[in-house]
Amino acid sequence: MHEKEKDLIDAFLRGQVDRRGLIKGLGAMGLAAGTAGTLLNLGQTRALAADFDWQAHKGKTIKLLLNKHPYADAMIANLENFKKLTGMEVVYDVFPEDVYFDKVTAALSASSPEYDAFMTGAYMTWTYGPAGWITDLNEWIQDPAKTNPNYAWDDFLPGVRKSCAWNGQPGGVLGSDDAKQWCIPWGFEQNNITYNKGMFDTAGVTVPGNMDEMVAAAAKLTKDVGGGVYGIGVRGSRSWATIHPGFLSAYANFDQKDLNVSADGKLSAAMNTAESKAFHKQWVQMIQESGPKDWSTYTWYQVGTDLGAGASAMIFDADILGYFMNGGDNKMAGKLAFSAFKANPAAKAPTPNIWIWSLSMSNFSKDKDATWYFMQWASGPEHALFGATKMDFVNPVRQSVWKDEMFREKLNKSYPGYVEMFDVSAPGASIKFTPQPLFFDLTTEWAATLQKMVAKEVPVDEGLDKLAASIDGQLKEAGLG
């Protein structure tokens, strides 16, 4: 690398030149974009090595368990930089999501030392942590001898970082001062509206700004777009995953909760209040009038596929699901737009519930210090920016990446409304569920009850009263209520 190129890249890494100035300057030196990117990666690797003994575990090998996902793809694409930086080897197994969590559970429950770190969802750590299967990462994050001084722990979005920390007490507040950091957020999704602008124009519908408007807009789209297109896609399978996206995001916006937590720490069902029943009635009506005919089978995949194929006009689901449907070889690629959503007209801002793909360390890892070196690199600011600007690593969890002008321009160019949606929603984005060990059982029963309401097998009021009674019984039986 010539001195002028090196000086310019060093100035960028010191924050004295912005990304636009860097690209412009390297272009003026006659460097193609690909070459400039390679030099930047080299410069970042050199800068990282200058501040921290990244070679402390040279010659060691760690093994990862990964879900097949764009986040894993981005990490693998950048892995050679980590190997050059540390002298470590990284091997991994990748499994599709329909079997992935079974693989994780099997390895952890058997106390297997095969995998040192793995991808997980924050919800799963509510089981893994108390079981003693994963490690509290505070020990490494707070140790300056083991963590790069430029790791910038405070750079993580606060609601996302705190959602990965729990003190292990049922009903305990996520991110409390005594919480254990069970995982490091890697990438996340918040639930908002992705819509087909052409279909909205055809039906003369504007983007809904609250729940009343969403119900009305979905019905008009179903009636007026034609061709069998339905108005709104939301999940409906008998799974916890039906409750957590759009449904809970809107529900929380009306200040409604899943569980009450009493002063003495006892838990009880909270979903049969008058306000909750009113919300459920509106949600059920929306699905009955404007959802897919086989809604009760709908998972992430069906909701996204219909939007990408032009079978639905709008989804209220993960923003990154809309992102992926707006690209690739999807029929509607380039025709989708994005909007934040505040269900309650009286609320100050959206309150999206979130899913967080995270990294956890196995408590059975043979070398936790070496494993932490990988984890801090993979969740560090340099790799986050690489993934966001060079790959499809959306949504990044670091504030610095969202401030990067080139990243924002990349989104603005092909994903209209995405940046504005993120800026409005992110301050209120966090996990809205109450952490407790029966999470998956209780939310799956909630989804089953919702199915019965939509199928008109039970009135909403009666269904919620029965659900609350069942949940209270299970909590008491488990010693939680």
Salt bridges, closest charged atoms under 4 A:
ASP10 OD2 - LYS6 NZ 3.23
ASP10 OD1 - ARG46 NH2 3.05
ASP73 OD1 - LYS68 NZ 3.08
GLU80 OE2 - LYS83 NZ 3.67
GLU89 OE1 - LYS83 NZ 3.62
ASP93 OD2 - LYS63 NZ 3.47
GLU114 OE2 - LYS63 NZ 2.73
ASP155 OD2 - ARG398 NH1 3.03
ASP201 OD2 - LYS197 NZ 3.25
ASP224 OD2 - LYS220 NZ 2.71
ASP224 OD1 - LYS223 NZ 3.24
ASP317 OD1 - ARG235 NH2 2.75
ASP367 OD2 - LYS60 NZ 2.77
ASP369 OD1 - LYS146 NZ 3.26
ASP404 OD1 - ARG19 NE 2.94
GLU405 OE2 - ARG20 NH2 2.79
GLU409 OE2 - ARG20 NH2 2.00
ASP423 OD2 - ARG408 NH2 2.60
ASP461 OD1 - LYS281 NZ 3.28
GLU462 OE2 - LYS466 NZ 2.96
ASP465 OD1 - LYS277 NZ 3.01
